[in-house]
Amino acid sequence: MKRPKLKKASKRMTCHKRYKIQKKVREHHRKLRKEAKKRGHKKPRKDPGVPNSAPFKEALLREAELRKQQLEELKQQQKLDRQKEQERKRKLEVNPGDEQSNVEPQKEPEEPRSKKAKSGKQNPKKLHCQELKKVIEASDVVLEVLDARDPLGCRCPQVEEAVIQHGHKKLVLVLNKSDLVPKENLESWLSYLNRELPTVVFKASTDIKGREKILKMKKKKKKALPFQSKVCCGREALWKLLEGFQQSCGKEIQVGVIGFPNVGKSSIINSLRRELICSVGIPMGLTRSMQVVPLGKQITVIDSPCFIISPSNSSTALALRSPASIEELRPLEAASAILSQADSQQVVLKYTVPGYKDSLDFFTKLAQRRGLHQKGGCPNVESAAKLLWSEWTGASLGYYCHPPTSWNHSPHFNETIAANLKRDFNLEELEKNNIDSIKVLRGLHSTNRILFRSSGLTNGVLEERDIPEELPRQREDKGDGGDQENVDGEINAEILDVAPVQEDTREVLPGESKAGKPSDRPFTSVDNMSEEGDDDAYDFSTDYV
């Protein structure tokens, strides 16, 4: 009779191998005992307790027993108090209106509001606004970094207006990630933006090969490492522009770098300095405070945290520009908003899926294509939505949008302001350098391009009073994940800004189940186990406990 094949490979090992492991463990223990004997370490003696000859033995034993009971009662009381506190919090979450009625009778002595504010953690969004204001005030030239894939969507009118109101400050636009759009589209955007502000074509250095070795070296030496990437484009154009402005001023200048999350602010500074000096990484909003980086004797660059997006923006803008959009919005909603603005035919070509009716149908087909499955073989639609969201907010996907057909000044600009902002810059030299940069850039293949409909300027929040207060549940969620977030920030502090997501090899997204990832190892039957048993790796030259 033929033996039935098992669904999973057996974990049994041969007796010879098991006995060998046990023998090795015994030898290891014997070795440890010999070493301990040589060092003179002996086993700690057991506590003999109170001897019978001791006076008042019964009284001492009674006291010890009483102390033990008191400790147990205290633990039980603390456990009950914790349970009551958790029940109270749950009731407040279900019925927030009852909070005032429960709190009013138990009035506590009033304390100054300033003390209460200091005792609790400050909202990180408010800290971002404070740091951003400091950067704008300290800068002579402000570089607003735009994503070349959607330049208009990366412009914030509130921040630009705040820069203009200072009067003596200059505003320059930097089109980063210029290699991810067609050259014709880049040229049209350059001519559109140059009418209003000086614009620099840029492509930051994003070489992530051997980043683990770089991190280990940096932990040991704790020094800035040379940036060995040769893919930077537009560095000379931006450097000459800043150097020319500094010479016309005749004094030291400070350059502030601002922009929405994941546009590549810190990567531009690393490219200018040619060192891994600013923290860059895949997570959005990694930079949380201003960082001063000297470029030369006369020029200093200031890195800043990202803009805070206003909740009044469209769902597409929130999904692309907000670091917390995937938590505040549901993944399906955020990814569907992005998908609705993209050209469906080009999306089908890029992701190699058949035609789809709606976003849910697309995510189902994408999950089947990428092998994202739940228990029972159902396609994991949520993981597919997170995958699409991570690709569109990252720096590997090539999408582009056309500039508006008719050109008009922005509401906070006019001809006088535009002329004043362009003064003291060598625009002719900048134009020549931009043309040279565009020639050097490598364009994407037509199959990797996706046409995108921009939602226009993105409104931001600059004043702390305009930031909405967080709900209690959001605070608790952030409190639970705060330690992990800090750890991740330290780990990713030196990881560069680009992580290309390929079709076959990709990282598991947060929230994606391990079951959703297809296994590379085929199932093996019991008949093949005898052949695989000899090759099973077990190092007998190492001590195992």
QUIHU-V471678 format. One record per residue. N is the residue number from 1. OMEGA is omega in radians with two decimals (none if undefined). D_CENTER is the distance of its C-alpha to the mean C-alpha in Angstrom with 2 decimals. Layout:
n->N omega->OMEGA d_center->D_CENTER
n->N omega->OMEGA d_center->D_CENTER
This chain:
n->1 omega->-3.11 d_center->57.42
n->2 omega->-3.14 d_center->54.03
n->3 omega->3.12 d_center->51.22
n->4 omega->3.12 d_center->48.46
n->5 omega->3.11 d_center->45.00
n->6 omega->3.11 d_center->42.34
n->7 omega->-3.13 d_center->39.02
n->8 omega->3.12 d_center->37.15
n->9 omega->-3.13 d_center->38.16
n->10 omega->3.13 d_center->40.13
n->11 omega->-3.12 d_center->38.74
n->12 omega->3.10 d_center->42.22
n->13 omega->-3.11 d_center->43.19
n->14 omega->3.13 d_center->46.64
n->15 omega->-3.13 d_center->48.86
n->16 omega->-3.11 d_center->49.40
n->17 omega->-3.14 d_center->45.71
n->18 omega->3.13 d_center->45.31
n->19 omega->3.13 d_center->48.40
n->20 omega->3.10 d_center->47.20
n->21 omega->3.13 d_center->43.92
n->22 omega->3.12 d_center->45.92
n->23 omega->-3.13 d_center->48.27
n->24 omega->3.12 d_center->45.50
n->25 omega->3.11 d_center->44.07
n->26 omega->3.11 d_center->47.59
n->27 omega->3.14 d_center->48.08
n->28 omega->3.12 d_center->44.85
n->29 omega->3.13 d_center->45.94
n->30 omega->3.13 d_center->49.39
n->31 omega->3.12 d_center->47.96
n->32 omega->3.14 d_center->45.95
n->33 omega->3.12 d_center->49.10
n->34 omega->-3.14 d_center->51.17
n->35 omega->3.11 d_center->48.76
n->36 omega->3.13 d_center->48.66
n->37 omega->3.11 d_center->52.46
n->38 omega->-3.14 d_center->52.77
n->39 omega->3.11 d_center->50.56
n->40 omega->3.11 d_center->52.75
n->41 omega->3.10 d_center->50.15
n->42 omega->3.11 d_center->51.86
n->43 omega->3.12 d_center->50.68
n->44 omega->-3.12 d_center->50.46
n->45 omega->3.08 d_center->53.53
n->46 omega->3.09 d_center->53.39
n->47 omega->-3.08 d_center->54.12
n->48 omega->-3.11 d_center->57.81
n->49 omega->-3.12 d_center->57.64
n->50 omega->-3.14 d_center->60.50
n->51 omega->-3.12 d_center->63.76
n->52 omega->-3.09 d_center->66.81
n->53 omega->-3.10 d_center->68.81
n->54 omega->3.10 d_center->66.44
n->55 omega->3.13 d_center->67.88
n->56 omega->-3.13 d_center->66.24
n->57 omega->-3.10 d_center->64.26
n->58 omega->-3.14 d_center->64.17
n->59 omega->3.12 d_center->62.97
n->60 omega->3.12 d_center->60.10
n->61 omega->3.12 d_center->59.03
n->62 omega->3.13 d_center->59.21
n->63 omega->3.13 d_center->57.02
n->64 omega->3.12 d_center->54.39
n->65 omega->3.13 d_center->54.40
n->66 omega->3.12 d_center->54.15
n->67 omega->3.13 d_center->51.17
n->68 omega->3.11 d_center->49.40
n->69 omega->3.13 d_center->50.07
n->70 omega->3.10 d_center->48.77
n->71 omega->3.12 d_center->45.45
n->72 omega->3.12 d_center->45.09
n->73 omega->3.12 d_center->45.96
n->74 omega->3.10 d_center->43.39
n->75 omega->3.12 d_center->40.65
n->76 omega->-3.14 d_center->41.81
n->77 omega->3.10 d_center->41.86
n->78 omega->3.11 d_center->38.31
n->79 omega->3.11 d_center->37.20
n->80 omega->3.12 d_center->39.08
n->81 omega->3.11 d_center->37.60
n->82 omega->3.13 d_center->34.04
n->83 omega->3.11 d_center->35.01
n->84 omega->-3.14 d_center->36.61
n->85 omega->3.11 d_center->33.60
n->86 omega->3.10 d_center->31.35
n->87 omega->3.13 d_center->34.00
n->88 omega->3.13 d_center->34.19
n->89 omega->3.13 d_center->30.46
n->90 omega->3.12 d_center->30.68
n->91 omega->3.13 d_center->33.69
n->92 omega->3.11 d_center->32.01
n->93 omega->3.14 d_center->29.10
n->94 omega->-3.13 d_center->31.70
n->95 omega->-3.13 d_center->34.08
n->96 omega->3.13 d_center->32.38
n->97 omega->-3.11 d_center->35.77
n->98 omega->-3.07 d_center->37.44
n->99 omega->-3.09 d_center->35.33
n->100 omega->-3.11 d_center->37.61
n->101 omega->3.13 d_center->40.80
n->102 omega->-3.04 d_center->39.83
n->103 omega->-3.03 d_center->38.73
n->104 omega->-3.11 d_center->41.63
n->105 omega->-3.09 d_center->44.46
n->106 omega->-3.12 d_center->42.66
n->107 omega->3.11 d_center->42.38
n->108 omega->3.11 d_center->41.08
n->109 omega->-3.06 d_center->42.20
n->110 omega->3.09 d_center->40.34
n->111 omega->3.09 d_center->38.07
n->112 omega->-3.09 d_center->36.95
n->113 omega->-3.12 d_center->33.82
n->114 omega->3.13 d_center->32.34
n->115 omega->3.14 d_center->32.50
n->116 omega->-3.14 d_center->30.83
n->117 omega->-3.12 d_center->27.95
n->118 omega->-3.08 d_center->27.54
n->119 omega->3.13 d_center->27.78
n->120 omega->3.12 d_center->24.74
n->121 omega->-3.13 d_center->21.15
n->122 omega->3.13 d_center->20.50
n->123 omega->-3.11 d_center->18.22
n->124 omega->3.11 d_center->14.95
n->125 omega->3.11 d_center->15.56
n->126 omega->3.08 d_center->18.99
n->127 omega->3.09 d_center->17.84
n->128 omega->3.13 d_center->15.76
n->129 omega->3.13 d_center->19.05
n->130 omega->-3.13 d_center->21.11
n->131 omega->-3.14 d_center->19.19
n->132 omega->3.09 d_center->19.26
n->133 omega->3.12 d_center->22.99
n->134 omega->-3.12 d_center->23.61
n->135 omega->-3.13 d_center->22.16
n->136 omega->-3.13 d_center->24.32
n->137 omega->-3.06 d_center->27.36
n->138 omega->-3.00 d_center->27.16
n->139 omega->2.97 d_center->26.75
n->140 omega->3.07 d_center->29.69
n->141 omega->3.13 d_center->27.72
n->142 omega->3.07 d_center->24.52
n->143 omega->3.07 d_center->22.43
n->144 omega->-3.07 d_center->20.65
n->145 omega->3.13 d_center->18.19
n->146 omega->3.00 d_center->18.47
n->147 omega->-3.07 d_center->17.08
n->148 omega->3.13 d_center->20.38
n->149 omega->3.09 d_center->19.82
n->150 omega->-3.04 d_center->20.19
n->151 omega->-3.10 d_center->21.44
n->152 omega->3.14 d_center->23.17
n->153 omega->3.13 d_center->20.24
n->154 omega->3.11 d_center->18.23
n->155 omega->-3.12 d_center->21.20
n->156 omega->-3.09 d_center->21.44
n->157 omega->-3.11 d_center->25.18
n->158 omega->-3.13 d_center->24.90
n->159 omega->3.11 d_center->23.23
n->160 omega->3.11 d_center->25.62
n->161 omega->3.11 d_center->28.51
n->162 omega->3.11 d_center->27.61
n->163 omega->-3.11 d_center->27.69
n->164 omega->-3.10 d_center->30.99
n->165 omega->3.11 d_center->32.58
n->166 omega->3.02 d_center->32.55
n->167 omega->-3.01 d_center->35.01
n->168 omega->-3.10 d_center->34.89
n->169 omega->3.12 d_center->31.25
n->170 omega->-3.14 d_center->30.35
n->171 omega->-3.14 d_center->27.57
n->172 omega->3.10 d_center->26.46
n->173 omega->3.11 d_center->24.21
n->174 omega->3.13 d_center->22.17
n->175 omega->-3.13 d_center->21.59
n->176 omega->-3.10 d_center->18.69
n->177 omega->-3.09 d_center->17.97
n->178 omega->3.14 d_center->21.73
n->179 omega->-3.07 d_center->22.18
n->180 omega->3.14 d_center->20.61
n->181 omega->3.06 d_center->23.48
n->182 omega->-3.09 d_center->27.28
n->183 omega->3.13 d_center->29.24
n->184 omega->3.13 d_center->31.59
n->185 omega->3.13 d_center->28.85
n->186 omega->3.12 d_center->27.38
n->187 omega->3.14 d_center->30.91
n->188 omega->3.09 d_center->31.54
n->189 omega->-3.14 d_center->28.41
n->190 omega->3.11 d_center->29.41
n->191 omega->3.13 d_center->32.92
n->192 omega->-3.07 d_center->31.69
n->193 omega->-3.12 d_center->29.41
n->194 omega->3.12 d_center->31.94
n->195 omega->-3.05 d_center->34.46
n->196 omega->-3.05 d_center->32.57
n->197 omega->3.02 d_center->30.51
n->198 omega->-3.05 d_center->30.33
n->199 omega->-3.12 d_center->27.68
n->200 omega->3.02 d_center->26.39
n->201 omega->-3.03 d_center->25.29
n->202 omega->3.00 d_center->22.49
n->203 omega->-3.02 d_center->20.49
n->204 omega->3.07 d_center->18.23
n->205 omega->-3.08 d_center->18.54
n->206 omega->3.14 d_center->15.89
n->207 omega->-3.10 d_center->17.80
n->208 omega->3.13 d_center->15.78
n->209 omega->3.12 d_center->19.02
n->210 omega->-3.09 d_center->19.83
n->211 omega->3.12 d_center->16.60
n->212 omega->3.10 d_center->17.51
n->213 omega->3.13 d_center->20.84
n->214 omega->-3.14 d_center->19.45
n->215 omega->-3.14 d_center->17.36
n->216 omega->3.13 d_center->20.58
n->217 omega->-3.09 d_center->22.70
n->218 omega->3.11 d_center->20.68
n->219 omega->-3.13 d_center->20.84
n->220 omega->-3.02 d_center->24.58
n->221 omega->-3.11 d_center->25.49
n->222 omega->3.09 d_center->22.94
n->223 omega->3.09 d_center->23.66
n->224 omega->-3.09 d_center->22.00
n->225 omega->3.11 d_center->22.35
n->226 omega->-3.12 d_center->23.86
n->227 omega->-2.97 d_center->21.75
n->228 omega->-3.13 d_center->23.78
n->229 omega->3.13 d_center->22.41
n->230 omega->-3.06 d_center->25.12
n->231 omega->-3.14 d_center->23.25
n->232 omega->-3.11 d_center->22.67
n->233 omega->3.12 d_center->24.71
n->234 omega->-3.11 d_center->25.89
n->235 omega->-3.11 d_center->25.61
n->236 omega->-3.14 d_center->29.38
n->237 omega->-3.13 d_center->29.64
n->238 omega->-3.13 d_center->27.19
n->239 omega->3.14 d_center->28.73
n->240 omega->3.12 d_center->32.25
n->241 omega->-3.14 d_center->31.44
n->242 omega->-3.13 d_center->30.23
n->243 omega->3.11 d_center->33.08
n->244 omega->3.11 d_center->35.64
n->245 omega->3.14 d_center->34.55
n->246 omega->3.12 d_center->34.77
n->247 omega->3.11 d_center->38.25
n->248 omega->3.10 d_center->39.40
n->249 omega->-3.13 d_center->38.29
n->250 omega->3.12 d_center->39.86
n->251 omega->3.07 d_center->37.48
n->252 omega->3.14 d_center->34.10
n->253 omega->3.06 d_center->31.20
n->254 omega->-3.06 d_center->27.67
n->255 omega->3.10 d_center->25.04
n->256 omega->3.13 d_center->22.07
n->257 omega->-3.07 d_center->19.01
n->258 omega->3.11 d_center->17.52
n->259 omega->3.09 d_center->15.71
n->260 omega->-3.12 d_center->13.31
n->261 omega->3.06 d_center->9.49
n->262 omega->3.01 d_center->8.78
n->263 omega->3.05 d_center->12.54
n->264 omega->-3.14 d_center->12.57
n->265 omega->-3.10 d_center->14.08
n->266 omega->3.12 d_center->13.40
n->267 omega->3.10 d_center->14.31
n->268 omega->3.12 d_center->17.52
n->269 omega->3.09 d_center->18.45
n->270 omega->-3.14 d_center->18.04
n->271 omega->3.11 d_center->20.19
n->272 omega->-3.12 d_center->22.76
n->273 omega->-3.08 d_center->23.04
n->274 omega->3.11 d_center->22.80
n->275 omega->3.03 d_center->20.99
n->276 omega->-3.02 d_center->17.61
n->277 omega->3.11 d_center->17.87
n->278 omega->3.14 d_center->14.68
n->279 omega->3.09 d_center->11.29
n->280 omega->-3.13 d_center->9.23
n->281 omega->-3.11 d_center->6.44
n->282 omega->-3.11 d_center->4.82
n->283 omega->3.14 d_center->1.08
n->284 omega->3.09 d_center->4.07
n->285 omega->-3.10 d_center->6.44
n->286 omega->3.12 d_center->6.03
n->287 omega->-3.05 d_center->9.82
n->288 omega->3.13 d_center->11.76
n->289 omega->-3.12 d_center->15.27
n->290 omega->-3.11 d_center->17.61
n->291 omega->-3.09 d_center->18.38
n->292 omega->-3.11 d_center->21.76
n->293 omega->3.09 d_center->22.28
n->294 omega->3.09 d_center->25.92
n->295 omega->3.13 d_center->26.54
n->296 omega->3.14 d_center->30.29
n->297 omega->-3.03 d_center->33.19
n->298 omega->-3.06 d_center->33.10
n->299 omega->3.08 d_center->29.50
n->300 omega->-3.13 d_center->26.50
n->301 omega->3.14 d_center->22.98
n->302 omega->3.05 d_center->20.75
n->303 omega->-3.06 d_center->16.95
n->304 omega->3.01 d_center->15.79
n->305 omega->-3.03 d_center->13.00
n->306 omega->3.04 d_center->12.33
n->307 omega->3.01 d_center->15.03
n->308 omega->-3.09 d_center->15.29
n->309 omega->3.12 d_center->16.43
n->310 omega->3.13 d_center->19.75
n->311 omega->3.13 d_center->20.21
n->312 omega->-3.14 d_center->23.37
n->313 omega->3.12 d_center->21.67
n->314 omega->-3.12 d_center->22.07
n->315 omega->3.10 d_center->19.99
n->316 omega->3.12 d_center->18.92
n->317 omega->3.12 d_center->17.69
n->318 omega->-3.12 d_center->15.81
n->319 omega->-3.06 d_center->14.13
n->320 omega->-2.96 d_center->13.19
n->321 omega->-3.07 d_center->12.56
n->322 omega->3.12 d_center->11.33
n->323 omega->-3.06 d_center->7.83
n->324 omega->-3.04 d_center->9.88
n->325 omega->-3.09 d_center->12.07
n->326 omega->3.07 d_center->11.50
n->327 omega->-3.10 d_center->12.63
n->328 omega->3.02 d_center->15.32
n->329 omega->3.02 d_center->16.59
n->330 omega->-3.10 d_center->17.43
n->331 omega->-3.14 d_center->15.75
n->332 omega->-3.13 d_center->19.19
n->333 omega->-3.13 d_center->19.76
n->334 omega->-3.12 d_center->16.60
n->335 omega->3.11 d_center->17.23
n->336 omega->3.11 d_center->20.96
n->337 omega->3.10 d_center->20.64
n->338 omega->-3.09 d_center->18.98
n->339 omega->-3.11 d_center->21.61
n->340 omega->-3.11 d_center->24.44
n->341 omega->-3.09 d_center->23.93
n->342 omega->3.11 d_center->23.95
n->343 omega->-3.00 d_center->27.21
n->344 omega->-3.11 d_center->28.06
n->345 omega->3.13 d_center->30.14
n->346 omega->3.06 d_center->27.56
n->347 omega->3.12 d_center->24.92
n->348 omega->3.13 d_center->27.57
n->349 omega->-3.09 d_center->28.17
n->350 omega->-3.04 d_center->24.56
n->351 omega->3.10 d_center->23.74
n->352 omega->3.05 d_center->27.38
n->353 omega->3.07 d_center->28.11
n->354 omega->-3.13 d_center->31.41
n->355 omega->-3.09 d_center->31.90
n->356 omega->-3.13 d_center->30.42
n->357 omega->-3.13 d_center->31.91
n->358 omega->-3.07 d_center->28.94
n->359 omega->-3.13 d_center->25.20
n->360 omega->3.10 d_center->25.92
n->361 omega->3.13 d_center->28.25
n->362 omega->-3.11 d_center->25.71
n->363 omega->3.08 d_center->23.04
n->364 omega->-3.13 d_center->25.90
n->365 omega->3.11 d_center->26.99
n->366 omega->3.11 d_center->23.56
n->367 omega->3.10 d_center->23.11
n->368 omega->-3.13 d_center->26.59
n->369 omega->-3.10 d_center->25.91
n->370 omega->3.11 d_center->22.81
n->371 omega->3.11 d_center->24.43
n->372 omega->-3.07 d_center->22.21
n->373 omega->3.02 d_center->24.85
n->374 omega->3.08 d_center->25.37
n->375 omega->-3.11 d_center->28.35
n->376 omega->3.09 d_center->31.50
n->377 omega->3.12 d_center->30.17
n->378 omega->3.12 d_center->28.81
n->379 omega->-3.13 d_center->26.01
n->380 omega->-3.05 d_center->22.62
n->381 omega->-3.10 d_center->22.03
n->382 omega->3.10 d_center->18.90
n->383 omega->3.09 d_center->17.11
n->384 omega->3.11 d_center->18.43
n->385 omega->3.11 d_center->17.09
n->386 omega->3.10 d_center->13.49
n->387 omega->3.13 d_center->14.13
n->388 omega->-3.13 d_center->15.46
n->389 omega->-3.13 d_center->12.74
n->390 omega->3.14 d_center->10.03
n->391 omega->-3.10 d_center->12.73
n->392 omega->3.09 d_center->13.64
n->393 omega->3.11 d_center->10.37
n->394 omega->-3.08 d_center->9.84
n->395 omega->-3.13 d_center->12.50
n->396 omega->-3.06 d_center->15.01
n->397 omega->-3.13 d_center->16.88
n->398 omega->2.99 d_center->19.94
n->399 omega->-3.09 d_center->20.87
n->400 omega->3.08 d_center->23.01
n->401 omega->-3.09 d_center->24.99
n->402 omega->3.05 d_center->28.39
n->403 omega->3.13 d_center->29.22
n->404 omega->-3.10 d_center->31.52
n->405 omega->3.14 d_center->35.15
n->406 omega->-3.11 d_center->36.62
n->407 omega->3.05 d_center->35.47
n->408 omega->3.07 d_center->35.80
n->409 omega->3.03 d_center->34.63
n->410 omega->-3.08 d_center->31.68
n->411 omega->-3.09 d_center->33.05
n->412 omega->3.13 d_center->32.20
n->413 omega->2.90 d_center->33.76
n->414 omega->-3.06 d_center->37.36
n->415 omega->-3.13 d_center->39.32
n->416 omega->-3.14 d_center->40.09
n->417 omega->-3.13 d_center->36.51
n->418 omega->3.13 d_center->35.38
n->419 omega->3.13 d_center->38.27
n->420 omega->-3.14 d_center->37.51
n->421 omega->-3.14 d_center->33.86
n->422 omega->-3.11 d_center->35.08
n->423 omega->3.12 d_center->37.76
n->424 omega->3.07 d_center->37.67
n->425 omega->3.07 d_center->35.50
n->426 omega->-3.03 d_center->37.10
n->427 omega->3.13 d_center->36.14
n->428 omega->3.10 d_center->38.51
n->429 omega->3.11 d_center->36.94
n->430 omega->-3.14 d_center->33.44
n->431 omega->3.12 d_center->34.65
n->432 omega->-3.14 d_center->36.09
n->433 omega->3.10 d_center->32.95
n->434 omega->3.11 d_center->30.85
n->435 omega->3.11 d_center->33.41
n->436 omega->3.14 d_center->33.20
n->437 omega->-3.13 d_center->29.38
n->438 omega->3.11 d_center->29.64
n->439 omega->-3.11 d_center->32.28
n->440 omega->-3.06 d_center->30.18
n->441 omega->3.06 d_center->27.18
n->442 omega->-3.13 d_center->27.28
n->443 omega->3.12 d_center->27.16
n->444 omega->3.06 d_center->25.67
n->445 omega->-3.06 d_center->28.09
n->446 omega->-3.14 d_center->29.33
n->447 omega->-3.12 d_center->28.02
n->448 omega->-3.14 d_center->24.38
n->449 omega->3.10 d_center->24.76
n->450 omega->3.11 d_center->24.08
n->451 omega->-3.04 d_center->25.69
n->452 omega->3.11 d_center->23.68
n->453 omega->-3.09 d_center->25.27
n->454 omega->3.12 d_center->23.58
n->455 omega->3.08 d_center->23.78
n->456 omega->-3.13 d_center->24.76
n->457 omega->-3.13 d_center->23.65
n->458 omega->-3.14 d_center->20.76
n->459 omega->3.11 d_center->21.86
n->460 omega->3.14 d_center->19.88
n->461 omega->3.14 d_center->20.74
n->462 omega->-3.13 d_center->22.04
n->463 omega->-3.10 d_center->24.32
n->464 omega->-3.11 d_center->23.32
n->465 omega->-3.13 d_center->26.09
n->466 omega->-3.14 d_center->24.68
n->467 omega->3.14 d_center->21.52
n->468 omega->3.11 d_center->22.41
n->469 omega->-3.13 d_center->22.70
n->470 omega->3.07 d_center->20.60
n->471 omega->-3.13 d_center->22.55
n->472 omega->-3.11 d_center->23.51
n->473 omega->3.10 d_center->21.76
n->474 omega->3.12 d_center->18.37
n->475 omega->-3.12 d_center->19.06
n->476 omega->3.14 d_center->20.03
n->477 omega->3.13 d_center->16.99
n->478 omega->3.12 d_center->14.74
n->479 omega->3.14 d_center->17.36
n->480 omega->-3.07 d_center->17.27
n->481 omega->-3.06 d_center->13.59
n->482 omega->-3.10 d_center->13.47
n->483 omega->-3.14 d_center->14.59
n->484 omega->-3.13 d_center->12.25
n->485 omega->3.13 d_center->9.22
n->486 omega->3.14 d_center->11.09
n->487 omega->3.13 d_center->11.84
n->488 omega->3.13 d_center->8.44
n->489 omega->3.12 d_center->7.83
n->490 omega->-3.12 d_center->11.24
n->491 omega->-3.09 d_center->10.93
n->492 omega->-3.00 d_center->8.13
n->493 omega->-3.08 d_center->9.89
n->494 omega->3.13 d_center->12.05
n->495 omega->-3.02 d_center->10.39
n->496 omega->-2.84 d_center->11.19
n->497 omega->-3.05 d_center->9.78
n->498 omega->3.01 d_center->11.44
n->499 omega->-3.05 d_center->11.39
n->500 omega->-3.14 d_center->14.45
n->501 omega->-3.13 d_center->14.94
n->502 omega->-3.05 d_center->18.62
n->503 omega->-3.05 d_center->21.02
n->504 omega->-3.11 d_center->22.26
n->505 omega->-3.14 d_center->19.62
n->506 omega->3.10 d_center->16.10
n->507 omega->3.10 d_center->13.58
n->508 omega->-3.11 d_center->14.03
n->509 omega->3.10 d_center->11.57
n->510 omega->3.14 d_center->10.98
n->511 omega->-3.13 d_center->14.30
n->512 omega->-3.10 d_center->16.18
n->513 omega->3.12 d_center->19.41
n->514 omega->3.12 d_center->20.71
n->515 omega->-3.12 d_center->23.81
n->516 omega->-3.09 d_center->22.13
n->517 omega->-3.10 d_center->21.63
n->518 omega->-3.11 d_center->24.94
n->519 omega->3.13 d_center->26.69
n->520 omega->-3.05 d_center->27.89
n->521 omega->3.13 d_center->30.82
n->522 omega->3.11 d_center->33.89
n->523 omega->3.14 d_center->35.92
n->524 omega->-3.14 d_center->38.90
n->525 omega->-3.13 d_center->42.20
n->526 omega->-3.12 d_center->44.32
n->527 omega->-3.12 d_center->46.71
n->528 omega->-3.07 d_center->44.13
n->529 omega->-3.13 d_center->43.12
n->530 omega->3.12 d_center->46.11
n->531 omega->-3.11 d_center->45.07
n->532 omega->-3.07 d_center->41.48
n->533 omega->-3.11 d_center->42.72
n->534 omega->-3.09 d_center->44.02
n->535 omega->-3.08 d_center->40.75
n->536 omega->-3.00 d_center->38.73
n->537 omega->3.01 d_center->37.03
n->538 omega->-3.05 d_center->38.30
n->539 omega->-3.11 d_center->38.89
n->540 omega->3.10 d_center->42.24
n->541 omega->-3.11 d_center->42.18
n->542 omega->3.09 d_center->39.52
n->543 omega->3.09 d_center->40.29
n->544 omega->3.13 d_center->38.75
n->545 omega->none d_center->39.05
